């Protein structure tokens, strides 16, 4: 089950990163900067998604992941 959620988080971050890159490029950024914006967005959304997943699946009593 955990691997399915990891795939969902990664796929969502990938789609959002691609949209950020495309919108940056359409907004006038040169291609290298648009690619960097997409990568930064992917990295930050992936980190945020895994942090939220860890928070939601943590056992409050023991403090460890389920």
Legacy VTK file of the C-alpha trace (Angstrom):
# vtk DataFile Version 3.0
C-alpha trace
ASCII
DATASET POLYDATA
POINTS 66 float
0.000 0.000 0.000
2.878 2.363 0.794
4.388 1.952 -2.670
1.057 2.857 -4.264
0.938 6.104 -2.287
4.541 6.822 -3.197
3.651 6.395 -6.871
0.627 8.691 -6.521
2.695 11.375 -4.780
5.458 11.163 -7.380
3.006 11.236 -10.300
1.189 14.254 -8.890
4.467 16.086 -8.343
5.590 15.185 -11.871
2.408 16.575 -13.439
2.622 19.755 -11.357
6.312 20.163 -12.203
5.596 19.809 -15.913
2.836 22.408 -15.685
5.133 24.809 -13.854
7.817 24.357 -16.504
5.402 24.879 -19.375
3.795 27.912 -17.755
7.221 29.396 -17.010
8.266 28.937 -20.612
5.007 30.405 -21.908
5.460 33.294 -19.499
8.703 34.257 -21.178
11.393 32.369 -19.270
14.181 30.935 -21.372
14.175 27.097 -21.593
16.959 26.405 -19.034
15.217 28.543 -16.426
11.861 26.916 -17.172
13.440 23.478 -16.692
14.995 24.586 -13.401
11.620 25.912 -12.228
9.998 22.589 -13.116
12.681 20.644 -11.252
12.431 22.834 -8.176
8.664 22.459 -8.185
8.914 18.674 -8.539
11.429 18.421 -5.699
9.476 20.643 -3.320
6.120 18.997 -4.034
7.607 15.523 -3.643
9.189 16.472 -0.315
5.953 18.066 0.866
3.884 15.062 -0.254
6.069 12.547 1.568
6.083 14.731 4.684
2.284 14.919 4.693
2.079 11.157 4.090
4.424 10.521 7.018
2.375 12.848 9.229
-0.911 11.170 8.327
0.336 7.608 8.792
2.348 8.131 11.992
1.131 6.396 15.119
0.610 9.162 17.708
1.278 6.827 20.645
4.688 5.546 19.550
5.697 8.283 17.126
6.657 5.747 14.465
5.229 5.185 11.005
2.593 2.524 10.566
LINES 1 67
66 0 1 2 3 4 5 6 7 8 9 10 11 12 13 14 15 16 17 18 19 20 21 22 23 24 25 26 27 28 29 30 31 32 33 34 35 36 37 38 39 40 41 42 43 44 45 46 47 48 49 50 51 52 53 54 55 56 57 58 59 60 61 62 63 64 65
